[in-house]
Amino acid sequence: CKSVNRHEIRKIPDGLIFGTATASYQVEGAWNEDGKSESIWDRVTHTKPCPIQNCDTGDIANDSYHQYKRDVAMMRELGVDFYRFSLSWTRILSTGFPDKINEKGVQYYNNLIDEMLKYNIQPMVTLFHWDLPQKLQDMGGWTNPYIIEWFTDYTQVAFELFGDRVKYWFTINEPREICYQGYGSASLAPLLSISGYGDYKCVKNILVAHAKTYHMYKKEFQQTQGGTIGIALSVTWFEPESEKDAEAAEESRQFQWGIYANPIFSKTGDFPKVVKETVAAKSLAQGFSRSRLPELSPEEIELIKGSSDFFGINHYTTKIVYRNSSFDNNFPVPSYYDDIGALTHQNETWETAASSWLKVVPWGFYNLLTKIRTAYDNPPVYITENGFSTKEGLVDDGRINYYRLYINAMLDAIDEGSDVRVYTAWSLMDNFEWMAGYSERFGLYEVNYNDPKRTRTPRKSAYVYKEILRTRELDFHYEPDISLPIAI
Ligand code: PNW
């Protein structure tokens, strides 16, 4: 892998646009206000005994439902080109179905979008960032093939309501986290651990629901609305420990994100060959009557192939992959990790964020962008999330270092031909970090959760990000004066 130079001052290429992101459940609050119904995150956070750190909930979160004007003021302070946020299905369709549209919930998104457009900040909208209607979960959620029509009914309403002003759409945020963490490892709502089975059923339904939404937009909306639409995958970089682990690393990539990327972005479509063959062989040996991984029919393969205008990437970190010659591990059988059949670790010397999984490995980002360029014929790439967590506090040099190194690595890949068009910092402000509650902070702005007003204050990193966007230069030596206000 390539060692990254810290160029003193580096130009940002024209045309690359910058923004920040959040997601509905993580910031909105107002969990039961104005006709919003219960989502799977409302259910999980209200469960007793509480599964979330410190029993935190998103009931109030950042109160963005009432404070969208302050949120937009922060975007103006930073000087971002766009803001990526998600729609809460349960706020727009209280029943989960399109039989009734909740006008007050719609009004909130109209207000937010209109306020952004007033200042020329482009809305980038994620249709689904994890807060599924609980009622649909009661019917199996993403393991029930009916979700394909539940989802397309909902997304059609969203295009009709907001598509006149929204020109960037993301169907689904991070299918891997939804399927594996939600259905396979009980580490996100709905907290199921039916690994090696439930997670794979989810994969297929997500891909088909995504692709049908994509084609609906193309057919019924794009001509009049003129936007672009795709998916955001979470892509961790998997680096082999040594040469003998090259195959294990490649197989890990195929299982962890190729299972989504190959059907959408490869020329042949379908699940990766190694994933199909491995799961089929293990399933039969384990006494199943068919592969635990569903098949994609020829029609489904065609439907999914090419169903994204760009490759959306949420990237945070890197893992090292190895395989023991005496492959023995404690993974349950069957399970997703037993199917993968490889082990991972992270280097102890790598700097760590407040989230233990998040290590600073900028060359992994470079390797990943290079891989996407070569494996999928250089698609347009949108970096839909990238960021670093700290504890509370305004002086966040760790976050500044992370952003500089990762943007630098991205510029290296661009120099070599990667077609990166969008960069998104996660996150605009601290927010509800899922099972970690408010204990891990990803914000360029700090949010004070002890204050009923949820006051937001720029961190040092906000000044640095603003300067990168203003100058369109990456300068490792720039030191902001954070005693000065961050002016619009
Ligand atoms: C993302 N990984 O999840 C989510 O989209 C956000 O909602 C979340 O707040 C943010 O990252 C920070 O955790 C991740 O595999 C998914 O390294 C996958 C990974 C990291 C984060």
Boltz pocket constraint, residues with backbone or C-beta under 6 A from the ligand:
constraints:
  - pocket:
      binder: B
      contacts: [[A, 23], [A, 26], [A, 173], [A, 174], [A, 177], [A, 234], [A, 235], [A, 236], [A, 314], [A, 316], [A, 317], [A, 357], [A, 385], [A, 426], [A, 432], [A, 433], [A, 434], [A, 442]]
      max_distance: 6.0
